[in-house]
Structures are given as C-alpha cells and as structure tokens.
Amino acid sequence: MIKIAEGEDAKIEVSGTLRTSGTEEYMVQFVSAAASPAANDWDWIKVNAGGTLDLDYCEVKHAYKGVWAYSDTTEDALSVSINHCRFDSMQSAGVEFKTIPTSQLSVQNSTIGKCGNYGINVASGFATIKGNTFTDEGGGTNYWCHVGDVMWPKSSALVESNVFDISGGWGVTGKYLQLPELCNDFIVQYNEILGGTGGIMLLCCSTSVSTYDVFLNRNVLTNEGSTSGYGILNWNTASKIYGDISKVKDSSQISGWQYGIAYYIYCVYPEINESTVRQLYFTDNNYHIWINDSSLVDIGKSYHGLWGNNYFGEQMLNEYTIYSLSPHTVYAEYNYWDGAANKRTYGTVDYTPALGMSPFSGGGSPLEKMADGTVLPESPSLAQNYPNPFNLGTQIQFSLATGGHVNIGIYNVLGQRICQLLDDEYPPGIHQVFWDGRDDDKRTVTAGVYFYKIQTADYVESKKMVVLK
C-alpha cells in the first residue's frame, strides 16, 4: 500500500517511466494517509509529456483526479496503460487525458466507481476503453465515459464491451465529434448500459458542419422501471446505429427510456449527414424515436438482411412510436410493428411496406411474408466498406442469394492475410460485419491500403480500403 499524505501538493509526477503491478489478490493501493480518508485528500498521479505510466492490478482512491495525463500541443506524446485496476472516491475524475493526438491511453478490465464529474475523460489523444465496469454503488458520477473537448486537438476513441451498472449520470458521452479538426473517430460498440440519466449522448456545437459519422454498434441500453431520460441523444450529430435483431437480448435492445433515440438539429448549416437506425429492438419506451427540426434519419429505405430493419414493440404510455417535426420525409420501411396500435406516427413518416410477421415468431424469415412480395437478393454481392478511408473501424456489407459458408479475410498489399474476419454459415439476405482495424493477434494495423475478400461456394470478390492514422 502506498499512502499519500494530505495536502495541496500531495501528488506523484511521472516524466520518465513508472510501472506498478500487483496481483488480483494483492493490489497495489494509492490511497490517502488521512485518519478519515475522503475524496480530494491528495492531488493525482500525473503523467507529463514524454512520460509512460503502466498500472496493473492497482487501486487508486481519495484523490482529486486519479490519473491525470497532460501535455500541451508543442510537447512530446505520452502513454498510459491501465489494466485490472480500481478507481473510486475521487473529487473530479478517475482518469483524465489531455494531450496531443498521438498520445495513447488504454483502460481495460478495470472498475470505475464514484469519481465526481468524470469516470474517464478523454479530451484528446487516442483512447481504447474496453472491458471495464462502471458502477455507482459508492456514489454518483456525472459522465462515466466522456470523449472530446473544443479546447483540445483531435481525439479518437474505441469504447467497447464495457458494462455501465449505474443509477445516475450518462454512460457514454461524446462532444464536438463532427468537427474534423477536433475528432477523428468515435466508435461505441458491444456495451451494456443499465440505467442512468441517459445511455449515450452525442454532442456537436451549434454552428458546425457534419463531415463525419459516429458509429454505435450492438449496444444494449435498458432503464428498467424508470421510463425517463434518453437511450441515445443526438445533438447536431449524425450517427450510424446498428444492432443485431437476431440476438436481441445480447446486442440490440433499447428499452425503458422516455426517448429511445432522440435527434435535435439546431445547426445553422443544412449539411448534417443522414443518420441511420438498423437492426434495433425497441420496447417499453414512451417514444421509441423522437426527431426534432431538420434532422435526416433513415429508419428503413430497403430491407436489411434476413430480419428486416427494426422491431418496434410495446410502449409504456402509448405515445408515438416515431414522432417527427422534421420537414424531411422519415423513411421507416421494412420494420416490424408489434400490433396496429404501435403504428402511431407524427409528422411525415413513410412506414409502408412493413414486415408481415415478427422476427421472433419462428417459421422462417419474416421477409418471406412481406406485404409487397419482396424477395431475397437474386445474386451475391460485396459492398464498398463505410467509412472509407477510416481510422478505428469500418462496416462491410455483403448479400447472399442462398445460404451457405462465408469467408471474409483482410489482406495487405503483399497479398498476405492479416485478419480472418468471418468464417461461418450465413442465411440468405443482406448482412454486415465490422472490422476494428486489428489483425489476428489483436494488434492495430499500420496506415495504408488493404483489401477485403469474400469467398462462398460460388462467389469470390475483393475490394480496396484505406486505413488512416
């Protein structure tokens, strides 16, 4: 145990390298030496420009900020790696990262408790936040995982496979995401957010032009017994929201909120990109989707895979399933509406054709019973990945006329396979897969040109993509 005396200058500063490692049974503790320890008893573990901090099986408590990584725009990059750690009883933040874009932050397999304003705050730099548990058993935090700041240069973040077991505060927030000079990539996927003021909040300033999309992929957002707050709030931000309706409990549910997904566009420019909602399961929200002002939202313009687009289930107060104040037509075709009462829409919403049967009722594909006789793809195809070029990850879509074995590999310019992305059986329909920019050994690939190739029993095709750093 490392006990740090109370006081204004009680801190640890790292300008070289500090590596501290405990075990699961005996964690190294950075705590207050006060007789009655409390938040803000000491300052922080600060990592300066050029410094490296590596914490494994450590516990940090009673500080103003647990770990503070800071360097200005003219200084060297720094590196922070946090694994199997616990942060609790902070005044301001558990981990705060304000540095240059090439600096690296990794927080994995750790527990973030009561930390004041921020659990993890990434103002700038490249961050991987993966496999953590955020919990407010010991008290609240306003923003559990936050990315972006108008006063700092570009930030990029992959927020993946975290559990937010919270009763207050926002699970994941991103700010100034669509200003190209402030943010590169922001991908939020495979997270489970249970409760809170809201699940995911995406913000951009009121005068910005949307030149970049935020990807939310297979997140579960539930707020049982509350029906308050927002599942996903988009504020002057275009987002691509994907789930997997065939695995509803694991990767696509939005339930228990006042607004399942809400869009507010107050930008002075008309160029906000179109948002996309695909393969989500909505139930027990007061409003499943709320669209305000000039938002462009695609909830279904063509059928999507074996399971259609989205599932709109019951609502708590029988409000509108889709409520739109947008002057644009909202396309919500090829969705399943659970009962005629749930086809309650406000504004210009085109929801015809609709699925003729529930994706969960058995008896084959719901697309086989479309009201307009829609059939499955006549031939296999491979679409261009999106986005392209990209940094943190990209979506690859493919179509199958008949079911069968599908193999998709990623190759470098030498023709060497670096990643086996898919090797499995798939039914007929339109499918998508996400590549996170890593090889088979989970290493992030370097910038450059790569190729992705699909192989089935009767179809082979490849396309080029570009990775940026």
C-alpha positions in Angstrom: 0.0 0.0 0.0 1.3 3.5 -0.9 -0.2 6.0 1.4 0.0 9.7 0.3 -0.1 12.5 2.8 -2.9 15.0 2.7 -2.2 18.4 1.3 -2.3 20.7 -1.7 1.0 19.4 -3.1 0.5 15.7 -2.3 1.0 14.1 -5.7 3.0 11.7 -7.9 4.5 13.0 -11.1 5.8 10.9 -13.9 8.2 12.3 -16.5 10.0 9.1 -17.2 8.5 5.6 -16.8 6.5 4.2 -13.9 5.3 0.6 -13.9 3.4 -0.7 -10.9 2.0 -4.2 -10.8 0.1 -6.1 -8.1 -2.0 -9.2 -8.3 -5.7 -9.9 -8.2 -5.4 -10.9 -4.5 -2.9 -8.2 -3.5 -3.5 -4.9 -5.4 -1.1 -2.0 -5.1 -3.0 0.8 -3.4 -2.6 4.5 -3.9 -4.7 5.9 -1.1 -4.9 8.8 1.4 -2.9 8.6 4.6 -5.5 10.7 6.4 -7.2 9.2 9.6 -10.6 9.6 7.9 -9.8 9.3 4.1 -12.0 11.2 1.7 -12.0 12.5 -1.9 -9.5 15.3 -2.7 -7.1 14.3 0.2 -4.3 14.3 -2.4 -3.9 15.6 -5.9 -3.2 12.9 -8.5 -0.8 10.6 -10.4 0.2 13.0 -13.1 1.9 11.9 -16.4 3.9 14.6 -18.1 5.0 15.0 -21.7 7.1 12.1 -22.8 6.1 10.0 -19.8 4.9 6.4 -19.6 2.6 5.1 -16.9 1.7 1.4 -16.6 -0.7 0.3 -13.8 -1.7 -3.3 -13.4 -3.8 -4.6 -10.5 -3.7 -1.2 -8.7 -6.3 0.7 -6.7 -6.4 4.5 -6.7 -8.6 6.3 -4.2 -9.2 9.6 -2.3 -7.5 11.9 -4.9 -8.8 15.0 -6.8 -8.1 13.1 -10.0 -6.8 9.5 -10.0 -4.6 9.7 -13.1 -4.1 12.9 -15.0 -2.2 12.8 -18.3 -1.2 16.2 -19.6 0.9 17.7 -22.3 0.3 20.8 -24.4 0.4 20.8 -28.3 4.1 21.6 -28.5 5.3 18.8 -26.3 6.0 15.1 -26.8 3.4 12.3 -26.7 2.8 10.3 -23.6 1.5 6.8 -22.9 -0.9 5.5 -20.2 -1.9 1.8 -19.8 -4.3 0.8 -17.0 -5.4 -2.8 -16.6 -7.2 -4.7 -13.8 -7.4 -1.5 -11.7 -10.0 0.2 -9.5 -10.8 3.9 -9.2 -13.0 5.2 -6.5 -13.7 8.2 -4.2 -12.4 11.0 -6.5 -13.3 14.7 -6.4 -13.1 15.4 -10.2 -12.2 12.4 -12.3 -10.9 8.8 -12.2 -8.8 9.2 -15.4 -8.3 12.4 -17.4 -6.4 12.6 -20.7 -5.5 16.0 -22.2 -2.6 15.7 -24.6 -1.6 15.6 -28.2 -3.4 13.3 -30.8 -0.5 10.8 -31.0 -0.6 10.0 -27.2 -2.1 6.7 -26.3 -4.5 5.8 -23.5 -5.7 2.3 -22.7 -8.1 1.5 -19.8 -9.1 -2.2 -19.8 -10.6 -4.7 -17.4 -10.9 -2.2 -14.7 -13.6 -0.9 -12.3 -14.6 2.8 -12.2 -16.6 3.9 -9.2 -17.5 7.3 -7.6 -15.3 9.8 -9.4 -17.1 13.2 -9.2 -17.6 14.7 -12.6 -15.9 12.1 -14.9 -15.2 8.5 -14.7 -12.9 8.6 -17.7 -12.4 11.9 -19.6 -10.6 11.9 -22.9 -10.2 15.5 -24.1 -7.7 14.5 -26.8 -5.4 11.7 -27.8 -6.2 8.1 -28.9 -8.1 6.0 -26.3 -9.1 2.4 -26.0 -11.6 1.9 -23.3 -12.6 -1.8 -23.2 -13.9 -4.5 -20.8 -14.5 -2.2 -17.9 -17.2 -2.0 -15.3 -18.6 1.4 -14.3 -20.7 1.3 -11.1 -22.1 3.9 -8.7 -22.5 1.7 -5.7 -20.3 4.1 -3.7 -22.0 7.2 -5.1 -22.6 9.0 -8.4 -20.6 10.3 -11.3 -22.0 12.8 -13.9 -20.3 11.5 -17.0 -18.9 8.0 -16.8 -17.0 7.8 -20.1 -16.5 11.1 -22.0 -14.7 11.9 -25.2 -14.0 15.3 -26.9 -13.3 18.9 -25.9 -13.4 22.1 -28.0 -10.2 23.4 -26.4 -8.1 20.4 -27.5 -6.9 18.9 -30.8 -8.2 15.7 -32.3 -9.5 12.8 -30.1 -10.2 9.3 -31.2 -11.8 6.6 -29.0 -12.9 3.0 -29.2 -15.4 2.3 -26.3 -16.0 -1.4 -26.4 -17.5 -4.2 -24.3 -18.0 -2.2 -21.1 -20.8 -2.5 -18.5 -22.4 0.6 -17.0 -24.4 -0.5 -14.0 -25.4 2.9 -12.9 -28.5 4.7 -11.5 -27.4 8.3 -12.4 -25.2 10.2 -14.9 -24.6 9.5 -18.6 -23.0 6.2 -19.6 -21.1 7.4 -22.7 -20.8 11.0 -24.0 -19.0 12.5 -26.9 -18.6 16.2 -27.5 -17.6 18.2 -30.6 -17.4 14.9 -32.5 -18.0 16.2 -36.0 -15.5 19.0 -36.2 -12.7 17.4 -38.3 -10.1 19.4 -36.6 -11.2 18.1 -33.2 -12.2 14.5 -33.7 -11.1 11.6 -35.8 -13.1 8.5 -34.9 -15.5 7.6 -32.2 -16.8 4.1 -32.1 -19.0 2.8 -29.3 -19.8 -1.0 -29.6 -20.8 -4.1 -27.6 -21.5 -2.1 -24.4 -24.3 -2.7 -21.9 -25.7 0.4 -20.2 -28.1 -0.3 -17.4 -29.9 2.8 -16.1 -28.6 6.3 -15.6 -29.8 9.8 -16.6 -29.1 8.6 -20.2 -27.3 6.0 -22.1 -25.3 7.6 -24.9 -25.1 11.4 -25.7 -23.5 12.7 -28.8 -23.0 16.5 -29.0 -21.7 19.0 -31.5 -21.6 22.8 -31.3 -24.5 24.8 -32.8 -22.6 26.1 -35.8 -20.7 23.1 -37.0 -21.0 21.2 -40.3 -21.3 17.5 -40.1 -18.5 15.9 -42.1 -18.1 12.7 -40.1 -20.3 10.0 -38.7 -20.3 8.4 -35.2 -20.7 4.6 -35.1 -22.8 2.9 -32.4 -22.7 -0.8 -32.9 -24.6 -3.5 -31.0 -25.1 -1.7 -27.7 -27.7 -2.7 -25.2 -29.4 0.2 -23.4 -32.0 -0.5 -20.7 -33.6 1.5 -18.0 -35.9 -0.8 -16.2 -38.7 0.6 -14.0 -38.0 4.3 -15.0 -39.1 5.4 -18.5 -37.1 8.6 -18.1 -34.1 10.1 -19.9 -32.7 9.2 -23.3 -31.4 5.9 -24.6 -29.4 7.8 -27.3 -29.4 11.5 -27.7 -28.0 13.0 -30.9 -27.5 16.8 -30.7 -26.3 18.3 -34.0 -24.7 14.9 -34.7 -25.2 12.3 -37.4 -24.8 8.7 -36.2 -24.9 5.2 -37.7 -26.6 3.0 -35.1 -26.5 -0.8 -35.8 -27.7 -3.8 -33.8 -28.3 -7.4 -34.5 -32.0 -8.1 -34.1 -31.4 -11.9 -34.3 -29.7 -11.7 -31.0 -32.0 -9.1 -29.3 -31.0 -9.7 -25.7 -27.3 -9.5 -26.5 -26.8 -6.7 -28.9 -29.7 -4.5 -29.9 -32.2 -3.6 -27.2 -33.3 -0.1 -26.3 -35.9 -0.1 -23.6 -37.2 1.8 -20.6 -36.5 5.4 -21.6 -38.6 8.5 -22.2 -37.0 8.7 -25.6 -35.4 5.6 -27.1 -33.4 7.6 -29.6 -33.8 11.4 -30.0 -32.4 13.7 -32.6 -32.1 17.5 -32.2 -30.6 19.6 -35.0 -30.1 23.3 -34.4 -27.2 23.7 -36.8 -27.1 26.9 -38.9 -25.9 24.8 -41.9 -28.0 22.3 -43.8 -25.3 19.8 -44.5 -25.9 17.5 -41.5 -25.4 13.9 -42.7 -28.2 11.4 -42.6 -28.4 9.2 -39.6 -29.1 5.5 -39.8 -31.0 3.1 -37.5 -30.8 -0.6 -38.3 -31.5 -3.9 -36.6 -32.6 -2.5 -33.2 -35.3 -3.8 -30.8 -37.4 -1.0 -29.2 -39.7 -1.8 -26.3 -41.1 -0.1 -23.2 -40.1 3.4 -24.2 -42.5 6.3 -24.1 -41.3 7.4 -27.6 -39.2 4.9 -29.5 -37.8 7.6 -31.8 -38.1 11.4 -31.5 -37.0 13.6 -34.4 -36.8 17.3 -34.0 -36.3 20.1 -36.5 -34.2 19.4 -39.6 -32.8 16.0 -38.8 -32.3 13.5 -41.6 -33.0 10.0 -40.3 -33.1 6.7 -42.3 -35.0 4.1 -40.3 -35.5 1.9 -43.4 -35.4 2.6 -47.1 -34.8 -1.0 -48.2 -34.9 -4.4 -46.5 -31.9 -5.3 -44.4 -30.9 -8.9 -44.2 -33.0 -11.8 -43.1 -34.6 -10.0 -40.2 -35.7 -6.7 -41.8 -34.8 -3.4 -40.3 -36.1 -2.7 -36.8 -38.6 -4.1 -34.3 -41.0 -1.7 -32.7 -42.5 -3.2 -29.6 -44.9 -2.0 -26.9 -44.7 1.5 -25.4 -45.2 2.4 -21.7 -47.6 5.3 -22.2 -48.8 4.5 -25.7 -47.1 7.6 -27.1 -46.0 7.9 -30.7 -43.7 5.2 -31.9 -41.9 7.7 -34.3 -42.5 11.4 -33.6 -41.1 13.7 -36.3 -41.0 17.5 -36.5 -38.6 17.3 -39.4 -39.5 18.9 -42.8 -38.0 15.8 -44.4 -39.7 12.5 -45.0 -38.7 10.0 -42.5 -38.4 6.6 -44.2 -39.3 3.7 -41.8 -39.9 0.9 -44.2 -39.4 -2.9 -43.8 -39.8 -2.7 -40.0 -41.9 -4.9 -37.8 -44.6 -3.1 -35.8 -45.9 -5.1 -32.9 -49.7 -4.5 -33.2 -51.7 -1.9 -35.1 -51.6 0.5 -32.1 -47.9 0.8 -32.3 -48.1 2.3 -35.8 -48.6 5.6 -34.2 -46.5 8.2 -36.0 -46.5 12.0 -36.0 -45.2 14.0 -39.0 -44.2 12.7 -42.4 -43.3 9.1 -41.8 -43.3 6.5 -44.6 -43.6 3.1 -42.9 -45.0 1.1 -45.9 -44.2 -1.7 -46.7 -43.8 -3.3 -43.2 -42.9 -6.7 -42.1 -45.8 -9.1 -42.1 -44.6 -11.2 -39.2 -42.4 -10.8 -36.1 -38.7 -11.7 -36.5 -39.2 -13.8 -33.3 -42.2 -15.8 -34.3 -40.4 -18.7 -36.0 -41.4 -20.3 -39.2 -38.7 -18.8 -41.4 -37.7 -15.4 -42.5 -40.1 -12.5 -41.9 -39.1 -11.3 -45.4 -40.9 -14.3 -46.9 -44.2 -12.7 -45.8 -43.7 -9.1 -46.9 -47.0 -7.4 -47.9 -45.5 -6.3 -51.2 -43.9 -9.7 -52.1 -40.3 -8.6 -51.6 -37.9 -11.4 -52.4 -34.3 -12.0 -51.2 -31.3 -10.9 -53.2 -31.1 -12.5 -56.7 -27.3 -12.7 -56.7 -24.5 -12.4 -54.2 -22.6 -9.1 -53.8 -20.0 -7.3 -51.8 -20.4 -3.6 -51.0 -17.7 -0.9 -50.5 -16.8 -0.6 -46.9 -18.0 2.5 -45.0 -16.5 4.8 -43.9 -13.5 4.7 -46.3 -10.9 5.9 -45.6 -11.2 5.2 -41.8 -9.3 5.1 -38.6 -10.8 3.0 -35.8 -13.1 0.7 -37.7 -15.4 0.2 -40.7 -18.5 -1.6 -41.8 -18.5 -4.2 -44.6 -21.9 -5.3 -46.1 -22.5 -8.4 -48.2 -25.5 -10.0 -49.8 -26.3 -13.7 -50.3 -28.9 -15.1 -52.6 -28.7 -18.5 -50.9 -27.4 -19.5 -47.5 -24.0 -21.1 -47.0 -20.5 -20.8 -45.7 -19.0 -17.3 -45.9 -15.3 -16.5 -45.5 -14.1 -12.9 -45.4 -10.4 -12.1 -45.0 -8.4 -8.9 -44.7 -5.2 -8.7 -46.8 -2.2 -6.4 -47.0 -0.7 -5.1 -50.3 1.6 -8.2 -50.4 -1.4 -10.5 -50.6 -0.8 -11.8 -47.0 -3.9 -12.4 -45.0 -3.7 -10.5 -41.7 -7.2 -11.0 -40.3 -9.8 -13.7 -40.6 -12.9 -11.6 -40.2 -15.6 -14.2 -41.0 -15.6 -18.0 -41.3 -19.2 -19.2 -40.6 -22.5 -20.2 -42.0 -24.9 -17.4 -43.0 -28.5 -17.5 -44.3 -29.7 -15.7 -47.4 -30.1 -11.9 -47.1 -28.1 -8.8 -46.5 -25.5 -8.9 -43.7 -22.8 -6.6 -42.3 -19.7 -7.2 -40.3 -17.5 -4.7 -38.5 -13.7 -4.6 -38.7 -11.9 -2.8 -35.9 -8.6 -2.3 -37.8 -6.8 -5.0 -35.9 -5.0 -8.2 -37.1 -5.5 -11.8 -35.9 -3.1 -11.0 -33.0 -5.3 -8.0 -31.9 -2.6 -5.6 -33.0 -3.7 -2.3 -34.6 -2.6 -2.3 -38.2 -0.5 0.5 -39.7 -1.9 3.1 -42.1 -2.1 2.1 -45.7 -4.0 0.2 -48.4 -5.7 -3.1 -47.5 -8.1 -5.4 -49.3 -11.1 -7.4 -48.1 -12.1 -10.6 -49.9 -15.3 -12.6 -49.7 -15.5 -16.3 -50.7 -18.5 -18.5 -50.8 -19.2 -21.8 -52.6 -20.0 -19.9 -55.8 -18.8 -16.3 -55.4 -15.5 -14.6 -54.9 -14.9 -10.8 -54.9 -12.4 -8.3 -53.3 -12.4 -4.6 -52.7 -9.8 -2.0 -51.6 -9.9 0.1 -48.5 -7.6 2.7 -46.8 -6.6 2.9 -43.2 -5.7 6.3 -41.8 -3.8 7.2 -38.6 
